């Protein structure tokens, strides 16, 4: 299981939200590129980047710092947050980012999603952000009527290879991840599933790895020191 340490960006800084609430934001580092280098020093091979401002309004205000992170660390970098047009997809991929994550657009623009998958294949991933069993969009500020199972079925039929599934109720809460959810998804769908939200302990990492998930994202637990990244990478079992 690949460990993706996360950098969430807001106004060029590395931050974390509590349960997706922009009013409950903690700034952890003013220099996100330095954080990425710390990840690399710990043995990380991949980084999960999110433009939180872009997620709300569909723009790319943190594009420059995201490109700098990629250039400085040289690791595999996937990025999400506000990617709602082919122009934005191409902007990130041409800048050297390895994979882009479509969230809101995967719900609101199925034709765009299909075109992106046909054109770029595995460089396109989809974010399934779930609240109370339904998919949330627009930086988690709106909940749709689409169930998680409906969403995963659609993605599988569309030819999406990788889905990052976030349980919003667990994100940033440091109370453990939703193990039952990921076990169910892993058993039901033939997709590369990355677990996100509430990965708080090494035991969480070991359990997710035992489900043969593709990846797990570690966010707040790294910044608070609850998870040692080097240990987590070892517990994940592969890179």
C-alpha positions in Angstrom: 0.0 0.0 0.0 1.4 3.4 -1.0 1.6 6.0 1.7 0.7 9.5 0.5 1.6 12.2 3.0 -0.7 15.2 2.4 -0.1 18.9 1.9 -3.3 20.9 1.9 -2.7 24.4 0.6 -4.5 27.6 1.5 -3.0 31.0 0.6 0.4 29.3 -0.1 0.6 27.7 3.3 0.3 24.1 4.5 -2.9 23.8 6.6 -5.4 21.2 7.8 -9.1 21.5 8.2 -11.3 19.8 10.9 -14.0 17.7 9.2 -13.7 19.8 6.1 -14.7 23.1 7.9 -12.8 26.1 6.5 -13.6 27.9 9.7 -11.6 25.4 11.6 -8.3 25.7 9.9 -4.8 25.2 11.4 -1.7 26.5 9.7 1.2 24.0 10.1 3.9 25.4 7.9 4.4 28.6 5.9 6.7 26.8 3.5 5.0 23.8 2.0 8.0 23.0 -0.3 10.1 22.4 2.8 7.4 20.0 4.1 7.7 18.0 0.9 11.4 17.7 1.3 10.8 16.4 4.9 8.5 13.8 3.4 11.2 12.8 0.9 13.8 12.5 3.7 11.5 10.1 5.6 11.3 7.8 2.5 8.1 8.9 0.9 7.8 8.2 -2.8 4.5 10.1 -3.4 2.7 13.2 -2.2 -1.0 14.1 -2.1 -1.6 17.8 -2.8 -4.9 19.7 -2.4 -5.6 23.3 -3.3 -8.3 24.1 -0.7 -9.0 27.5 -2.3 -9.4 25.9 -5.7 -11.8 23.3 -4.2 -14.2 26.0 -3.2 -14.2 28.2 -6.3 -12.7 26.1 -9.2 -9.6 28.2 -9.7 -5.8 27.4 -9.3 -4.5 30.0 -6.8 -1.8 27.7 -5.5 -0.5 26.5 -8.8 2.9 28.2 -8.5 3.6 26.6 -5.1 2.3 23.3 -6.2 4.7 23.4 -9.2 7.5 24.4 -6.9 6.8 21.5 -4.6 7.0 19.0 -7.5 10.2 20.6 -8.9 12.0 20.7 -5.5 11.1 17.2 -4.3 10.9 15.2 -7.5 8.5 12.8 -6.0 5.3 11.4 -7.6 2.7 14.2 -7.0 -1.0 14.0 -7.3 -3.1 17.1 -7.0 -6.8 17.9 -6.4 -9.0 20.8 -5.7 -11.0 22.8 -8.2 -10.0 20.8 -11.3 -13.1 21.4 -13.4 -11.9 21.9 -16.9 -9.6 20.3 -19.5 -7.6 23.5 -19.5 -6.8 23.0 -15.7 -6.0 19.4 -16.2 -3.6 20.2 -19.0 -2.1 23.1 -16.9 -1.2 20.7 -14.1 0.0 17.8 -16.3 2.1 20.0 -18.6 3.7 21.5 -15.4 4.9 18.1 -14.5 2.3 16.9 -12.0 1.9 13.1 -12.2 -1.9 12.8 -11.6 -4.8 15.1 -11.2 -7.9 14.3 -9.1 -11.4 15.3 -10.3 -13.9 15.8 -7.5 -16.9 18.1 -8.1 -16.5 17.7 -11.9 -16.8 13.9 -11.6 -20.4 14.5 -10.5 -21.4 17.7 -12.4 -19.6 17.0 -15.7 -19.6 13.3 -16.6 -18.8 14.2 -20.2 -15.7 16.0 -19.1 -14.7 13.2 -16.8 -15.1 10.7 -19.7 -13.0 12.8 -22.0 -10.3 13.3 -19.4 -10.1 9.5 -18.8 -10.0 8.8 -22.5 -7.2 11.3 -23.1 -5.0 10.8 -20.1 -5.9 7.4 -18.7 -4.3 6.6 -15.3 -3.2 10.2 -14.9 -6.8 10.9 -14.0 -8.1 10.0 -10.5 -11.4 10.8 -8.9 -12.1 12.0 -5.4 -15.1 10.4 -3.6 -15.8 12.7 -0.6 -18.5 11.1 1.5 -20.7 12.6 4.2 -23.5 10.5 5.7 -23.3 8.0 2.8 -23.6 10.8 0.1 -21.0 12.4 -2.1 -20.1 16.0 -1.2 -18.7 18.6 -3.6 -17.4 22.2 -3.9 -14.8 21.8 -1.2 -17.2 19.7 0.9 -19.5 22.6 1.3 -22.4 20.9 -0.5 -23.8 17.3 -0.2 -25.4 15.8 -3.3 -28.0 13.0 -3.5 -25.6 10.6 -5.1 -24.7 7.6 -2.8 -21.2 6.3 -2.5 -22.2 3.0 -4.2 -23.8 4.8 -7.1 -20.7 6.9 -7.5 -18.2 4.0 -7.4 -20.3 2.1 -9.9 -20.3 5.1 -12.3 -16.5 5.5 -12.0 -15.9 1.8 -12.7 -18.1 2.0 -15.8 -16.4 5.2 -16.9 -13.0 3.5 -16.8 -11.5 5.4 -13.9 -8.6 3.5 -12.4 -8.0 5.3 -9.1 -10.5 6.7 -6.5 -9.5 8.6 -3.4 -12.3 8.0 -0.9 -12.5 10.5 2.0 -14.9 10.0 5.0 -15.4 13.7 5.8 -16.7 12.9 9.3 -13.3 11.4 10.1 -11.0 13.9 8.4 -8.8 15.8 10.8 -10.7 14.4 13.9 -7.8 12.1 14.9 -10.3 9.4 16.0 -9.3 6.7 13.5 -10.3 5.9 10.0 -13.5 4.2 8.7 -12.2 0.7 8.4 -15.5 -0.9 7.7 -16.1 1.5 4.8 -12.8 0.7 3.1 -13.2 -3.1 3.6 -16.6 -3.0 1.9 -15.3 -0.9 -1.0 -12.2 -3.1 -1.4 -14.3 -6.2 -1.6 -16.9 -4.8 -4.0 -15.0 -2.8 -6.6 -12.0 -3.5 -8.8 -10.6 0.0 -8.5 -7.3 1.3 -7.0 -8.8 2.7 -3.8 -6.9 5.2 -1.6 -8.2 5.7 1.9 -8.3 9.2 3.2 -9.7 10.8 6.4 -8.8 9.9 10.0 -5.7 7.8 9.4 -4.5 8.5 12.9 -2.3 5.6 14.1 0.2 3.1 12.8 -2.5 0.5 13.6 -4.8 2.3 11.2 -2.1 2.0 8.5 -1.5 -1.7 9.2 -5.3 -2.5 9.0 -5.7 -0.6 5.7 -2.7 -2.4 4.3 -4.2 -5.7 5.2 -7.2 -4.8 3.0 -4.9 -4.6 0.0 -5.9 -1.1 -0.7 -3.9 0.9 -3.3 -3.0 3.7 -0.9 -3.6 5.6 2.3 -3.3 9.4 2.8 -1.8 10.7 6.1 -2.5 14.3 6.9 -3.0 15.7 10.4 -1.5 12.7 12.2 1.8 13.5 10.6 1.7 17.2 11.5 0.8 16.5 15.1 3.5 13.8 15.5 0.9 11.0 16.1 2.3 9.0 13.1 6.0 8.7 12.3 6.1 8.8 8.5 9.0 6.4 8.1 7.2 3.8 10.3 4.0 4.3 8.3 5.8 3.7 5.0 7.2 0.5 6.4 3.8 -0.5 7.7 2.2 0.1 4.3 4.3 -2.7 3.0 5.2 -1.3 -0.5 5.9 2.0 -2.3 
